[in-house]
Protein backbone atom coordinates (compact mmCIF):
# COMPACT_ATOMS: atom_id res chain seq x y z
CA UNK A 1 0.00 0.00 0.00
CA UNK A 2 1.33 3.40 -1.01
CA UNK A 3 -0.61 6.42 0.18
CA UNK A 4 -3.61 4.20 0.87
CA UNK A 5 -3.58 2.67 -2.62
CA UNK A 6 -2.58 -0.82 -3.58
CA UNK A 7 0.64 -0.79 -5.61
CA UNK A 8 1.04 -3.65 -8.05
CA UNK A 9 4.17 -4.74 -9.83
CA UNK A 10 4.94 -7.07 -12.70
CA UNK A 11 7.50 -9.82 -12.48
CA UNK A 12 9.28 -11.11 -15.56
CA UNK A 13 8.98 -14.87 -15.94
CA UNK A 14 12.62 -15.97 -16.12
CA UNK A 15 11.71 -19.18 -17.95
CA UNK A 16 9.61 -17.61 -20.73
CA UNK A 17 11.18 -14.14 -21.06
CA UNK A 18 14.10 -15.18 -23.32
CA UNK A 19 11.67 -16.89 -25.70
CA UNK A 20 9.40 -13.84 -25.81
CA UNK A 21 12.32 -11.48 -26.47
CA UNK A 22 13.53 -13.78 -29.24
CA UNK A 23 10.02 -13.94 -30.73
CA UNK A 24 9.79 -10.15 -30.98
CA UNK A 25 13.23 -9.90 -32.60
CA UNK A 26 12.60 -12.81 -34.98
CA UNK A 27 9.20 -11.50 -36.09
CA UNK A 28 10.55 -7.97 -36.55
CA UNK A 29 13.32 -9.33 -38.79
CA UNK A 30 10.69 -10.32 -41.35
CA UNK A 31 12.14 -13.81 -41.65
CA UNK A 32 9.19 -15.45 -39.88
CA UNK A 33 5.46 -15.63 -40.42
CA UNK A 34 3.17 -16.30 -37.48
CA UNK A 35 3.02 -19.98 -38.42
CA UNK A 36 6.77 -20.45 -38.76
CA UNK A 37 7.38 -18.43 -35.60
CA UNK A 38 4.87 -20.56 -33.70
CA UNK A 39 6.68 -23.72 -34.83
CA UNK A 40 10.08 -22.28 -33.89
CA UNK A 41 8.84 -21.27 -30.44
CA UNK A 42 7.41 -24.74 -29.85
CA UNK A 43 10.80 -26.20 -30.77
CA UNK A 44 12.49 -23.75 -28.38
CA UNK A 45 10.16 -24.89 -25.60
CA UNK A 46 7.82 -21.93 -25.09
CA UNK A 47 4.61 -23.11 -23.45
CA UNK A 48 1.61 -21.54 -21.79
CA UNK A 49 1.66 -21.34 -18.04
CA UNK A 50 0.12 -24.34 -16.31
CA UNK A 51 -2.95 -23.82 -14.14
CA UNK A 52 -4.46 -26.13 -11.54
CA UNK A 53 -6.93 -27.43 -14.14
CA UNK A 54 -4.80 -27.28 -17.32
CA UNK A 55 -1.33 -28.50 -18.15
CA UNK A 56 1.19 -26.34 -20.01
CA UNK A 57 0.95 -26.61 -23.80
CA UNK A 58 2.64 -24.97 -26.79
CA UNK A 59 1.47 -21.44 -27.49
CA UNK A 60 -1.30 -21.21 -30.09
CA UNK A 61 -1.21 -19.02 -33.19
CA UNK A 62 -3.84 -16.65 -31.76
CA UNK A 63 -1.98 -16.40 -28.44
CA UNK A 64 1.20 -15.60 -30.36
CA UNK A 65 -0.55 -12.89 -32.37
CA UNK A 66 -1.92 -11.35 -29.15
CA UNK A 67 1.51 -11.51 -27.54
CA UNK A 68 3.13 -9.69 -30.46
CA UNK A 69 0.44 -6.98 -30.45
CA UNK A 70 0.62 -6.35 -26.72
CA UNK A 71 2.56 -3.09 -26.08
CA UNK A 72 2.91 -3.98 -22.42
mmCIF file of the N, C-alpha and C atoms, coordinates in Angstrom:
data_MODEL
# 
_entry.id   MODEL 
# 
loop_
_atom_site.group_PDB 
_atom_site.id 
_atom_site.type_symbol 
_atom_site.label_atom_id 
_atom_site.label_alt_id 
_atom_site.label_comp_id 
_atom_site.label_asym_id 
_atom_site.label_entity_id 
_atom_site.label_seq_id 
_atom_site.pdbx_PDB_ins_code 
_atom_site.Cartn_x 
_atom_site.Cartn_y 
_atom_site.Cartn_z 
_atom_site.occupancy 
_atom_site.B_iso_or_equiv 
_atom_site.pdbx_formal_charge 
_atom_site.auth_seq_id 
_atom_site.auth_comp_id 
_atom_site.auth_asym_id 
_atom_site.auth_atom_id 
_atom_site.pdbx_PDB_model_num 
ATOM 1   N N  . UNK A 1 1  ? 0.844  -1.175  0.000   1.00 0.00 ? 1  UNK A N  1 
ATOM 2   C CA . UNK A 1 1  ? 0.000  0.000   0.000   1.00 0.00 ? 1  UNK A CA 1 
ATOM 3   C C  . UNK A 1 1  ? 0.896  1.248   0.000   1.00 0.00 ? 1  UNK A C  1 
ATOM 4   N N  . UNK A 1 2  ? 0.626  2.134   -0.918  1.00 0.00 ? 2  UNK A N  1 
ATOM 5   C CA . UNK A 1 2  ? 1.334  3.401   -1.006  1.00 0.00 ? 2  UNK A CA 1 
ATOM 6   C C  . UNK A 1 2  ? 0.276  4.501   -0.974  1.00 0.00 ? 2  UNK A C  1 
ATOM 7   N N  . UNK A 1 3  ? 0.369  5.340   0.019   1.00 0.00 ? 3  UNK A N  1 
ATOM 8   C CA . UNK A 1 3  ? -0.611 6.421   0.185   1.00 0.00 ? 3  UNK A CA 1 
ATOM 9   C C  . UNK A 1 3  ? -2.048 5.907   0.160   1.00 0.00 ? 3  UNK A C  1 
ATOM 10  N N  . UNK A 1 4  ? -2.276 4.762   0.784   1.00 0.00 ? 4  UNK A N  1 
ATOM 11  C CA . UNK A 1 4  ? -3.613 4.200   0.865   1.00 0.00 ? 4  UNK A CA 1 
ATOM 12  C C  . UNK A 1 4  ? -4.088 3.481   -0.373  1.00 0.00 ? 4  UNK A C  1 
ATOM 13  N N  . UNK A 1 5  ? -3.211 3.363   -1.379  1.00 0.00 ? 5  UNK A N  1 
ATOM 14  C CA . UNK A 1 5  ? -3.581 2.673   -2.624  1.00 0.00 ? 5  UNK A CA 1 
ATOM 15  C C  . UNK A 1 5  ? -2.718 1.432   -2.782  1.00 0.00 ? 5  UNK A C  1 
ATOM 16  N N  . UNK A 1 6  ? -3.321 0.409   -3.351  1.00 0.00 ? 6  UNK A N  1 
ATOM 17  C CA . UNK A 1 6  ? -2.582 -0.823  -3.580  1.00 0.00 ? 6  UNK A CA 1 
ATOM 18  C C  . UNK A 1 6  ? -1.631 -0.632  -4.762  1.00 0.00 ? 6  UNK A C  1 
ATOM 19  N N  . UNK A 1 7  ? -0.362 -0.902  -4.550  1.00 0.00 ? 7  UNK A N  1 
ATOM 20  C CA . UNK A 1 7  ? 0.644  -0.786  -5.607  1.00 0.00 ? 7  UNK A CA 1 
ATOM 21  C C  . UNK A 1 7  ? 0.937  -2.185  -6.141  1.00 0.00 ? 7  UNK A C  1 
ATOM 22  N N  . UNK A 1 8  ? 0.786  -2.351  -7.432  1.00 0.00 ? 8  UNK A N  1 
ATOM 23  C CA . UNK A 1 8  ? 1.042  -3.651  -8.049  1.00 0.00 ? 8  UNK A CA 1 
ATOM 24  C C  . UNK A 1 8  ? 2.281  -3.570  -8.927  1.00 0.00 ? 8  UNK A C  1 
ATOM 25  N N  . UNK A 1 9  ? 2.978  -4.663  -9.002  1.00 0.00 ? 9  UNK A N  1 
ATOM 26  C CA . UNK A 1 9  ? 4.166  -4.739  -9.834  1.00 0.00 ? 9  UNK A CA 1 
ATOM 27  C C  . UNK A 1 9  ? 4.044  -5.934  -10.773 1.00 0.00 ? 9  UNK A C  1 
ATOM 28  N N  . UNK A 1 10 ? 4.908  -5.967  -11.736 1.00 0.00 ? 10 UNK A N  1 
ATOM 29  C CA . UNK A 1 10 ? 4.943  -7.067  -12.699 1.00 0.00 ? 10 UNK A CA 1 
ATOM 30  C C  . UNK A 1 10 ? 6.292  -7.746  -12.568 1.00 0.00 ? 10 UNK A C  1 
ATOM 31  N N  . UNK A 1 11 ? 6.262  -9.061  -12.522 1.00 0.00 ? 11 UNK A N  1 
ATOM 32  C CA . UNK A 1 11 ? 7.504  -9.823  -12.483 1.00 0.00 ? 11 UNK A CA 1 
ATOM 33  C C  . UNK A 1 11 ? 7.717  -10.487 -13.836 1.00 0.00 ? 11 UNK A C  1 
ATOM 34  N N  . UNK A 1 12 ? 8.928  -10.445 -14.301 1.00 0.00 ? 12 UNK A N  1 
ATOM 35  C CA . UNK A 1 12 ? 9.279  -11.110 -15.556 1.00 0.00 ? 12 UNK A CA 1 
ATOM 36  C C  . UNK A 1 12 ? 9.453  -12.592 -15.263 1.00 0.00 ? 12 UNK A C  1 
ATOM 37  N N  . UNK A 1 13 ? 8.847  -13.426 -16.088 1.00 0.00 ? 13 UNK A N  1 
ATOM 38  C CA . UNK A 1 13 ? 8.976  -14.873 -15.942 1.00 0.00 ? 13 UNK A CA 1 
ATOM 39  C C  . UNK A 1 13 ? 10.343 -15.270 -16.504 1.00 0.00 ? 13 UNK A C  1 
ATOM 40  N N  . UNK A 1 14 ? 11.266 -15.677 -15.646 1.00 0.00 ? 14 UNK A N  1 
ATOM 41  C CA . UNK A 1 14 ? 12.623 -15.968 -16.124 1.00 0.00 ? 14 UNK A CA 1 
ATOM 42  C C  . UNK A 1 14 ? 12.693 -17.147 -17.089 1.00 0.00 ? 14 UNK A C  1 
ATOM 43  N N  . UNK A 1 15 ? 11.710 -18.022 -17.060 1.00 0.00 ? 15 UNK A N  1 
ATOM 44  C CA . UNK A 1 15 ? 11.711 -19.184 -17.954 1.00 0.00 ? 15 UNK A CA 1 
ATOM 45  C C  . UNK A 1 15 ? 11.221 -18.811 -19.353 1.00 0.00 ? 15 UNK A C  1 
ATOM 46  N N  . UNK A 1 16 ? 10.217 -17.947 -19.443 1.00 0.00 ? 16 UNK A N  1 
ATOM 47  C CA . UNK A 1 16 ? 9.615  -17.609 -20.731 1.00 0.00 ? 16 UNK A CA 1 
ATOM 48  C C  . UNK A 1 16 ? 10.170 -16.327 -21.352 1.00 0.00 ? 16 UNK A C  1 
ATOM 49  N N  . UNK A 1 17 ? 10.726 -15.447 -20.564 1.00 0.00 ? 17 UNK A N  1 
ATOM 50  C CA . UNK A 1 17 ? 11.185 -14.142 -21.059 1.00 0.00 ? 17 UNK A CA 1 
ATOM 51  C C  . UNK A 1 17 ? 12.176 -14.241 -22.223 1.00 0.00 ? 17 UNK A C  1 
ATOM 52  N N  . UNK A 1 18 ? 13.177 -15.104 -22.167 1.00 0.00 ? 18 UNK A N  1 
ATOM 53  C CA . UNK A 1 18 ? 14.101 -15.179 -23.315 1.00 0.00 ? 18 UNK A CA 1 
ATOM 54  C C  . UNK A 1 18 ? 13.400 -15.591 -24.611 1.00 0.00 ? 18 UNK A C  1 
ATOM 55  N N  . UNK A 1 19 ? 12.408 -16.464 -24.508 1.00 0.00 ? 19 UNK A N  1 
ATOM 56  C CA . UNK A 1 19 ? 11.667 -16.889 -25.695 1.00 0.00 ? 19 UNK A CA 1 
ATOM 57  C C  . UNK A 1 19 ? 10.836 -15.737 -26.254 1.00 0.00 ? 19 UNK A C  1 
ATOM 58  N N  . UNK A 1 20 ? 10.228 -14.960 -25.372 1.00 0.00 ? 20 UNK A N  1 
ATOM 59  C CA . UNK A 1 20 ? 9.398  -13.840 -25.809 1.00 0.00 ? 20 UNK A CA 1 
ATOM 60  C C  . UNK A 1 20 ? 10.265 -12.766 -26.465 1.00 0.00 ? 20 UNK A C  1 
ATOM 61  N N  . UNK A 1 21 ? 11.404 -12.464 -25.864 1.00 0.00 ? 21 UNK A N  1 
ATOM 62  C CA . UNK A 1 21 ? 12.323 -11.482 -26.473 1.00 0.00 ? 21 UNK A CA 1 
ATOM 63  C C  . UNK A 1 21 ? 12.753 -11.947 -27.861 1.00 0.00 ? 21 UNK A C  1 
ATOM 64  N N  . UNK A 1 22 ? 13.106 -13.224 -27.951 1.00 0.00 ? 22 UNK A N  1 
ATOM 65  C CA . UNK A 1 22 ? 13.534 -13.777 -29.235 1.00 0.00 ? 22 UNK A CA 1 
ATOM 66  C C  . UNK A 1 22 ? 12.399 -13.692 -30.252 1.00 0.00 ? 22 UNK A C  1 
ATOM 67  N N  . UNK A 1 23 ? 11.169 -13.978 -29.821 1.00 0.00 ? 23 UNK A N  1 
ATOM 68  C CA . UNK A 1 23 ? 10.022 -13.942 -30.726 1.00 0.00 ? 23 UNK A CA 1 
ATOM 69  C C  . UNK A 1 23 ? 9.823  -12.547 -31.313 1.00 0.00 ? 23 UNK A C  1 
ATOM 70  N N  . UNK A 1 24 ? 9.939  -11.514 -30.473 1.00 0.00 ? 24 UNK A N  1 
ATOM 71  C CA . UNK A 1 24 ? 9.795  -10.150 -30.985 1.00 0.00 ? 24 UNK A CA 1 
ATOM 72  C C  . UNK A 1 24 ? 10.888 -9.828  -31.998 1.00 0.00 ? 24 UNK A C  1 
ATOM 73  N N  . UNK A 1 25 ? 12.113 -10.182 -31.693 1.00 0.00 ? 25 UNK A N  1 
ATOM 74  C CA . UNK A 1 25 ? 13.226 -9.897  -32.601 1.00 0.00 ? 25 UNK A CA 1 
ATOM 75  C C  . UNK A 1 25 ? 13.088 -10.692 -33.898 1.00 0.00 ? 25 UNK A C  1 
ATOM 76  N N  . UNK A 1 26 ? 12.729 -11.957 -33.794 1.00 0.00 ? 26 UNK A N  1 
ATOM 77  C CA . UNK A 1 26 ? 12.600 -12.807 -34.982 1.00 0.00 ? 26 UNK A CA 1 
ATOM 78  C C  . UNK A 1 26 ? 11.468 -12.327 -35.876 1.00 0.00 ? 26 UNK A C  1 
ATOM 79  N N  . UNK A 1 27 ? 10.339 -11.965 -35.301 1.00 0.00 ? 27 UNK A N  1 
ATOM 80  C CA . UNK A 1 27 ? 9.203  -11.503 -36.093 1.00 0.00 ? 27 UNK A CA 1 
ATOM 81  C C  . UNK A 1 27 ? 9.517  -10.154 -36.740 1.00 0.00 ? 27 UNK A C  1 
ATOM 82  N N  . UNK A 1 28 ? 10.197 -9.291  -36.014 1.00 0.00 ? 28 UNK A N  1 
ATOM 83  C CA . UNK A 1 28 ? 10.554 -7.970  -36.550 1.00 0.00 ? 28 UNK A CA 1 
ATOM 84  C C  . UNK A 1 28 ? 11.550 -8.081  -37.698 1.00 0.00 ? 28 UNK A C  1 
ATOM 85  N N  . UNK A 1 29 ? 12.338 -9.154  -37.724 1.00 0.00 ? 29 UNK A N  1 
ATOM 86  C CA . UNK A 1 29 ? 13.317 -9.326  -38.795 1.00 0.00 ? 29 UNK A CA 1 
ATOM 87  C C  . UNK A 1 29 ? 12.647 -9.579  -40.139 1.00 0.00 ? 29 UNK A C  1 
ATOM 88  N N  . UNK A 1 30 ? 11.395 -10.022 -40.121 1.00 0.00 ? 30 UNK A N  1 
ATOM 89  C CA . UNK A 1 30 ? 10.689 -10.322 -41.352 1.00 0.00 ? 30 UNK A CA 1 
ATOM 90  C C  . UNK A 1 30 ? 10.965 -11.710 -41.887 1.00 0.00 ? 30 UNK A C  1 
ATOM 91  N N  . UNK A 1 31 ? 11.786 -12.477 -41.201 1.00 0.00 ? 31 UNK A N  1 
ATOM 92  C CA . UNK A 1 31 ? 12.143 -13.810 -41.654 1.00 0.00 ? 31 UNK A CA 1 
ATOM 93  C C  . UNK A 1 31 ? 11.123 -14.868 -41.239 1.00 0.00 ? 31 UNK A C  1 
ATOM 94  N N  . UNK A 1 32 ? 10.161 -14.494 -40.398 1.00 0.00 ? 32 UNK A N  1 
ATOM 95  C CA . UNK A 1 32 ? 9.186  -15.451 -39.883 1.00 0.00 ? 32 UNK A CA 1 
ATOM 96  C C  . UNK A 1 32 ? 7.765  -14.962 -40.120 1.00 0.00 ? 32 UNK A C  1 
ATOM 97  N N  . UNK A 1 33 ? 6.890  -15.887 -40.435 1.00 0.00 ? 33 UNK A N  1 
ATOM 98  C CA . UNK A 1 33 ? 5.459  -15.628 -40.422 1.00 0.00 ? 33 UNK A CA 1 
ATOM 99  C C  . UNK A 1 33 ? 4.952  -16.079 -39.052 1.00 0.00 ? 33 UNK A C  1 
ATOM 100 N N  . UNK A 1 34 ? 3.696  -15.820 -38.757 1.00 0.00 ? 34 UNK A N  1 
ATOM 101 C CA . UNK A 1 34 ? 3.165  -16.297 -37.478 1.00 0.00 ? 34 UNK A CA 1 
ATOM 102 C C  . UNK A 1 34 ? 3.266  -17.816 -37.368 1.00 0.00 ? 34 UNK A C  1 
ATOM 103 N N  . UNK A 1 35 ? 2.975  -18.512 -38.456 1.00 0.00 ? 35 UNK A N  1 
ATOM 104 C CA . UNK A 1 35 ? 3.015  -19.976 -38.421 1.00 0.00 ? 35 UNK A CA 1 
ATOM 105 C C  . UNK A 1 35 ? 4.428  -20.514 -38.206 1.00 0.00 ? 35 UNK A C  1 
ATOM 106 N N  . UNK A 1 36 ? 5.401  -19.962 -38.933 1.00 0.00 ? 36 UNK A N  1 
ATOM 107 C CA . UNK A 1 36 ? 6.774  -20.448 -38.761 1.00 0.00 ? 36 UNK A CA 1 
ATOM 108 C C  . UNK A 1 36 ? 7.335  -20.041 -37.404 1.00 0.00 ? 36 UNK A C  1 
ATOM 109 N N  . UNK A 1 37 ? 6.933  -18.873 -36.924 1.00 0.00 ? 37 UNK A N  1 
ATOM 110 C CA . UNK A 1 37 ? 7.380  -18.428 -35.601 1.00 0.00 ? 37 UNK A CA 1 
ATOM 111 C C  . UNK A 1 37 ? 6.776  -19.306 -34.515 1.00 0.00 ? 37 UNK A C  1 
ATOM 112 N N  . UNK A 1 38 ? 5.518  -19.680 -34.678 1.00 0.00 ? 38 UNK A N  1 
ATOM 113 C CA . UNK A 1 38 ? 4.868  -20.558 -33.704 1.00 0.00 ? 38 UNK A CA 1 
ATOM 114 C C  . UNK A 1 38 ? 5.602  -21.902 -33.637 1.00 0.00 ? 38 UNK A C  1 
ATOM 115 N N  . UNK A 1 39 ? 5.951  -22.445 -34.776 1.00 0.00 ? 39 UNK A N  1 
ATOM 116 C CA . UNK A 1 39 ? 6.679  -23.716 -34.830 1.00 0.00 ? 39 UNK A CA 1 
ATOM 117 C C  . UNK A 1 39 ? 8.050  -23.578 -34.171 1.00 0.00 ? 39 UNK A C  1 
ATOM 118 N N  . UNK A 1 40 ? 8.754  -22.496 -34.470 1.00 0.00 ? 40 UNK A N  1 
ATOM 119 C CA . UNK A 1 40 ? 10.082 -22.277 -33.894 1.00 0.00 ? 40 UNK A CA 1 
ATOM 120 C C  . UNK A 1 40 ? 10.005 -22.130 -32.374 1.00 0.00 ? 40 UNK A C  1 
ATOM 121 N N  . UNK A 1 41 ? 8.988  -21.434 -31.889 1.00 0.00 ? 41 UNK A N  1 
ATOM 122 C CA . UNK A 1 41 ? 8.843  -21.265 -30.438 1.00 0.00 ? 41 UNK A CA 1 
ATOM 123 C C  . UNK A 1 41 ? 8.505  -22.591 -29.755 1.00 0.00 ? 41 UNK A C  1 
ATOM 124 N N  . UNK A 1 42 ? 7.713  -23.416 -30.409 1.00 0.00 ? 42 UNK A N  1 
ATOM 125 C CA . UNK A 1 42 ? 7.410  -24.736 -29.854 1.00 0.00 ? 42 UNK A CA 1 
ATOM 126 C C  . UNK A 1 42 ? 8.681  -25.565 -29.761 1.00 0.00 ? 42 UNK A C  1 
ATOM 127 N N  . UNK A 1 43 ? 9.526  -25.473 -30.787 1.00 0.00 ? 43 UNK A N  1 
ATOM 128 C CA . UNK A 1 43 ? 10.799 -26.204 -30.768 1.00 0.00 ? 43 UNK A CA 1 
ATOM 129 C C  . UNK A 1 43 ? 11.734 -25.667 -29.689 1.00 0.00 ? 43 UNK A C  1 
ATOM 130 N N  . UNK A 1 44 ? 11.661 -24.365 -29.424 1.00 0.00 ? 44 UNK A N  1 
ATOM 131 C CA . UNK A 1 44 ? 12.491 -23.751 -28.383 1.00 0.00 ? 44 UNK A CA 1 
ATOM 132 C C  . UNK A 1 44 ? 11.972 -24.062 -26.979 1.00 0.00 ? 44 UNK A C  1 
ATOM 133 N N  . UNK A 1 45 ? 10.712 -24.499 -26.895 1.00 0.00 ? 45 UNK A N  1 
ATOM 134 C CA . UNK A 1 45 ? 10.159 -24.891 -25.597 1.00 0.00 ? 45 UNK A CA 1 
ATOM 135 C C  . UNK A 1 45 ? 9.228  -23.895 -24.940 1.00 0.00 ? 45 UNK A C  1 
ATOM 136 N N  . UNK A 1 46 ? 8.763  -22.881 -25.674 1.00 0.00 ? 46 UNK A N  1 
ATOM 137 C CA . UNK A 1 46 ? 7.823  -21.927 -25.086 1.00 0.00 ? 46 UNK A CA 1 
ATOM 138 C C  . UNK A 1 46 ? 6.462  -22.587 -24.934 1.00 0.00 ? 46 UNK A C  1 
ATOM 139 N N  . UNK A 1 47 ? 5.921  -22.552 -23.732 1.00 0.00 ? 47 UNK A N  1 
ATOM 140 C CA . UNK A 1 47 ? 4.608  -23.110 -23.452 1.00 0.00 ? 47 UNK A CA 1 
ATOM 141 C C  . UNK A 1 47 ? 3.777  -22.093 -22.687 1.00 0.00 ? 47 UNK A C  1 
ATOM 142 N N  . UNK A 1 48 ? 2.479  -22.345 -22.630 1.00 0.00 ? 48 UNK A N  1 
ATOM 143 C CA . UNK A 1 48 ? 1.611  -21.538 -21.795 1.00 0.00 ? 48 UNK A CA 1 
ATOM 144 C C  . UNK A 1 48 ? 1.890  -21.898 -20.338 1.00 0.00 ? 48 UNK A C  1 
ATOM 145 N N  . UNK A 1 49 ? 1.485  -21.037 -19.454 1.00 0.00 ? 49 UNK A N  1 
ATOM 146 C CA . UNK A 1 49 ? 1.664  -21.336 -18.041 1.00 0.00 ? 49 UNK A CA 1 
ATOM 147 C C  . UNK A 1 49 ? 0.652  -22.370 -17.578 1.00 0.00 ? 49 UNK A C  1 
ATOM 148 N N  . UNK A 1 50 ? 1.076  -23.345 -16.799 1.00 0.00 ? 50 UNK A N  1 
ATOM 149 C CA . UNK A 1 50 ? 0.124  -24.337 -16.306 1.00 0.00 ? 50 UNK A CA 1 
ATOM 150 C C  . UNK A 1 50 ? -0.795 -23.718 -15.251 1.00 0.00 ? 50 UNK A C  1 
ATOM 151 N N  . UNK A 1 51 ? -2.007 -24.227 -15.168 1.00 0.00 ? 51 UNK A N  1 
ATOM 152 C CA . UNK A 1 51 ? -2.952 -23.822 -14.138 1.00 0.00 ? 51 UNK A CA 1 
ATOM 153 C C  . UNK A 1 51 ? -3.345 -25.076 -13.368 1.00 0.00 ? 51 UNK A C  1 
ATOM 154 N N  . UNK A 1 52 ? -4.053 -24.930 -12.275 1.00 0.00 ? 52 UNK A N  1 
ATOM 155 C CA . UNK A 1 52 ? -4.464 -26.132 -11.542 1.00 0.00 ? 52 UNK A CA 1 
ATOM 156 C C  . UNK A 1 52 ? -5.321 -27.086 -12.379 1.00 0.00 ? 52 UNK A C  1 
ATOM 157 N N  . UNK A 1 53 ? -6.064 -26.559 -13.346 1.00 0.00 ? 53 UNK A N  1 
ATOM 158 C CA . UNK A 1 53 ? -6.932 -27.427 -14.140 1.00 0.00 ? 53 UNK A CA 1 
ATOM 159 C C  . UNK A 1 53 ? -6.397 -27.746 -15.532 1.00 0.00 ? 53 UNK A C  1 
ATOM 160 N N  . UNK A 1 54 ? -5.339 -27.048 -15.975 1.00 0.00 ? 54 UNK A N  1 
ATOM 161 C CA . UNK A 1 54 ? -4.795 -27.280 -17.319 1.00 0.00 ? 54 UNK A CA 1 
ATOM 162 C C  . UNK A 1 54 ? -3.280 -27.391 -17.279 1.00 0.00 ? 54 UNK A C  1 
ATOM 163 N N  . UNK A 1 55 ? -2.782 -28.336 -18.044 1.00 0.00 ? 55 UNK A N  1 
ATOM 164 C CA . UNK A 1 55 ? -1.332 -28.503 -18.152 1.00 0.00 ? 55 UNK A CA 1 
ATOM 165 C C  . UNK A 1 55 ? -0.769 -27.466 -19.130 1.00 0.00 ? 55 UNK A C  1 
ATOM 166 N N  . UNK A 1 56 ? 0.524  -27.230 -19.052 1.00 0.00 ? 56 UNK A N  1 
ATOM 167 C CA . UNK A 1 56 ? 1.190  -26.336 -20.008 1.00 0.00 ? 56 UNK A CA 1 
ATOM 168 C C  . UNK A 1 56 ? 1.125  -26.964 -21.390 1.00 0.00 ? 56 UNK A C  1 
ATOM 169 N N  . UNK A 1 57 ? 0.984  -26.117 -22.416 1.00 0.00 ? 57 UNK A N  1 
ATOM 170 C CA . UNK A 1 57 ? 0.954  -26.608 -23.797 1.00 0.00 ? 57 UNK A CA 1 
ATOM 171 C C  . UNK A 1 57 ? 1.623  -25.566 -24.681 1.00 0.00 ? 57 UNK A C  1 
ATOM 172 N N  . UNK A 1 58 ? 2.014  -25.953 -25.891 1.00 0.00 ? 58 UNK A N  1 
ATOM 173 C CA . UNK A 1 58 ? 2.636  -24.973 -26.793 1.00 0.00 ? 58 UNK A CA 1 
ATOM 174 C C  . UNK A 1 58 ? 1.686  -23.811 -27.050 1.00 0.00 ? 58 UNK A C  1 
ATOM 175 N N  . UNK A 1 59 ? 2.255  -22.645 -27.252 1.00 0.00 ? 59 UNK A N  1 
ATOM 176 C CA . UNK A 1 59 ? 1.472  -21.442 -27.489 1.00 0.00 ? 59 UNK A CA 1 
ATOM 177 C C  . UNK A 1 59 ? 0.740  -21.556 -28.832 1.00 0.00 ? 59 UNK A C  1 
ATOM 178 N N  . UNK A 1 60 ? -0.517 -21.133 -28.861 1.00 0.00 ? 60 UNK A N  1 
ATOM 179 C CA . UNK A 1 60 ? -1.303 -21.208 -30.094 1.00 0.00 ? 60 UNK A CA 1 
ATOM 180 C C  . UNK A 1 60 ? -0.987 -20.012 -30.996 1.00 0.00 ? 60 UNK A C  1 
ATOM 181 N N  . UNK A 1 61 ? -1.441 -20.105 -32.227 1.00 0.00 ? 61 UNK A N  1 
ATOM 182 C CA . UNK A 1 61 ? -1.207 -19.020 -33.186 1.00 0.00 ? 61 UNK A CA 1 
ATOM 183 C C  . UNK A 1 61 ? -1.896 -17.738 -32.714 1.00 0.00 ? 61 UNK A C  1 
ATOM 184 N N  . UNK A 1 62 ? -3.116 -17.850 -32.212 1.00 0.00 ? 62 UNK A N  1 
ATOM 185 C CA . UNK A 1 62 ? -3.839 -16.652 -31.761 1.00 0.00 ? 62 UNK A CA 1 
ATOM 186 C C  . UNK A 1 62 ? -3.189 -16.058 -30.510 1.00 0.00 ? 62 UNK A C  1 
ATOM 187 N N  . UNK A 1 63 ? -2.687 -16.904 -29.620 1.00 0.00 ? 63 UNK A N  1 
ATOM 188 C CA . UNK A 1 63 ? -1.981 -16.397 -28.443 1.00 0.00 ? 63 UNK A CA 1 
ATOM 189 C C  . UNK A 1 63 ? -0.701 -15.682 -28.864 1.00 0.00 ? 63 UNK A C  1 
ATOM 190 N N  . UNK A 1 64 ? -0.010 -16.222 -29.854 1.00 0.00 ? 64 UNK A N  1 
ATOM 191 C CA . UNK A 1 64 ? 1.203  -15.598 -30.356 1.00 0.00 ? 64 UNK A CA 1 
ATOM 192 C C  . UNK A 1 64 ? 0.894  -14.235 -30.982 1.00 0.00 ? 64 UNK A C  1 
ATOM 193 N N  . UNK A 1 65 ? -0.163 -14.164 -31.757 1.00 0.00 ? 65 UNK A N  1 
ATOM 194 C CA . UNK A 1 65 ? -0.551 -12.893 -32.373 1.00 0.00 ? 65 UNK A CA 1 
ATOM 195 C C  . UNK A 1 65 ? -0.884 -11.858 -31.295 1.00 0.00 ? 65 UNK A C  1 
ATOM 196 N N  . UNK A 1 66 ? -1.592 -12.270 -30.257 1.00 0.00 ? 66 UNK A N  1 
ATOM 197 C CA . UNK A 1 66 ? -1.916 -11.350 -29.152 1.00 0.00 ? 66 UNK A CA 1 
ATOM 198 C C  . UNK A 1 66 ? -0.657 -10.902 -28.430 1.00 0.00 ? 66 UNK A C  1 
ATOM 199 N N  . UNK A 1 67 ? 0.258  -11.822 -28.216 1.00 0.00 ? 67 UNK A N  1 
ATOM 200 C CA . UNK A 1 67 ? 1.513  -11.506 -27.536 1.00 0.00 ? 67 UNK A CA 1 
ATOM 201 C C  . UNK A 1 67 ? 2.292  -10.444 -28.317 1.00 0.00 ? 67 UNK A C  1 
ATOM 202 N N  . UNK A 1 68 ? 2.361  -10.612 -29.637 1.00 0.00 ? 68 UNK A N  1 
ATOM 203 C CA . UNK A 1 68 ? 3.132  -9.692  -30.458 1.00 0.00 ? 68 UNK A CA 1 
ATOM 204 C C  . UNK A 1 68 ? 2.453  -8.313  -30.600 1.00 0.00 ? 68 UNK A C  1 
ATOM 205 N N  . UNK A 1 69 ? 1.153  -8.256  -30.362 1.00 0.00 ? 69 UNK A N  1 
ATOM 206 C CA . UNK A 1 69 ? 0.436  -6.979  -30.451 1.00 0.00 ? 69 UNK A CA 1 
ATOM 207 C C  . UNK A 1 69 ? 0.338  -6.269  -29.113 1.00 0.00 ? 69 UNK A C  1 
ATOM 208 N N  . UNK A 1 70 ? 0.749  -6.916  -28.055 1.00 0.00 ? 70 UNK A N  1 
ATOM 209 C CA . UNK A 1 70 ? 0.616  -6.345  -26.717 1.00 0.00 ? 70 UNK A CA 1 
ATOM 210 C C  . UNK A 1 70 ? 1.760  -5.362  -26.450 1.00 0.00 ? 70 UNK A C  1 
ATOM 211 N N  . UNK A 1 71 ? 1.481  -4.062  -26.319 1.00 0.00 ? 71 UNK A N  1 
ATOM 212 C CA . UNK A 1 71 ? 2.555  -3.095  -26.082 1.00 0.00 ? 71 UNK A CA 1 
ATOM 213 C C  . UNK A 1 71 ? 3.158  -3.212  -24.682 1.00 0.00 ? 71 UNK A C  1 
ATOM 214 N N  . UNK A 1 72 ? 2.434  -3.853  -23.793 1.00 0.00 ? 72 UNK A N  1 
ATOM 215 C CA . UNK A 1 72 ? 2.908  -3.980  -22.418 1.00 0.00 ? 72 UNK A CA 1 
ATOM 216 C C  . UNK A 1 72 ? 4.040  -4.972  -22.366 1.00 0.00 ? 72 UNK A C  1 
# 
